[in-house]
Amino acid sequence: MAESDGVRIDVIGVEHVGELLTVRRAAFVTEAQLYDDPNIPALTQTIEELQVDLESEDVVTLGAWQGHRLIGSIRVGLEGDKATMGRLAVVPDLQGQGIGTQLLFAVLGHLPDTTKEVWVFTGQNSKHNIALYNKAGYEHQFDQVAGDLTYAYLKKVLEAGAVVSDELDDNAVRGDN
């Protein structure tokens, strides 16, 4: 568990499924508006689907709390030596305060030691998100069309034996997506 600036980051359990669904939906409304598409997966996932996801052994979902309020989350799927992050979300009233960055770095400490690379994807037009991932060491690999959306895929290679720190340097991005 990481804690800084009154924000606690820890694994989200199924008992918080309703709060998590609410946080994601609130956070992803701006993405839906950017793409003029209210049917993006983060907005259409049901509470039952989210519960199954939280119970999966191949998924780690972290939450950021201020007191008892869930204010952000990030999801990472695990497959062999690869991790795929997604659904980075921060409640609208607290975006731009570094909570997304804290989650992005905190998730690295929850990956298996065998993880060699971490992938993340976001909408191609989500320039703020892409900048956040670039500043955190993720490099653009390719774009892929899925329906009406084009996703940008970025990758970070983890060095064997590297110490993962959730401490941010002065050059780290302080924004959220």
C-alpha positions, 0 to 999 in steps of 0.5 A: 500500500502506498500513501502520499498527500492523503491519498492511499493506494491499495488493491480494490476488492469486490466489496467496492465494485459499485464505487469502482463502476461509478468512478470509472463512468464519471471519469470516462465521460470526457473520453466519450465526449472527445470521441463522440461515442457514449459506447466506449467499454469503460462506460458500457461494462456492467456491474456483473462484468466488473465483479467477474473482472475483480475476481479474476486471478489474472487481473490486479485493480488498484484504487486510490482513496482519500479517507473512505472515498474511492477517487481513482483506479487502474486495472492491469491484466497479467499474461505470462511475462506481459502486463496490460494496463487500462482503465486509468480513471480519476474522479472529475473533481480531482483530475490534474492533481497527480492521482493518475500518475501515482496509480500509474507508478504504484501498479508496477509494485503489484506486478509479478517479478517475471513481468518483462514488459508493460503495455498500455493503450488509449485513444489516439486523440487522447493527447493528455493520456499519451503525454502522461504515459510518455513521461512515465517511460512508455514508448509508442509502438503502434495504432490499431483501429477497433470499430470507430476508435483508433487506439495508440499502444505504448510499451515500457520494458522493465529491466531485470532487477530494477527497483520499482519506485512510486516516488516521482521526480520533478520532471514527472507529469502531474496530470491524470486521464 
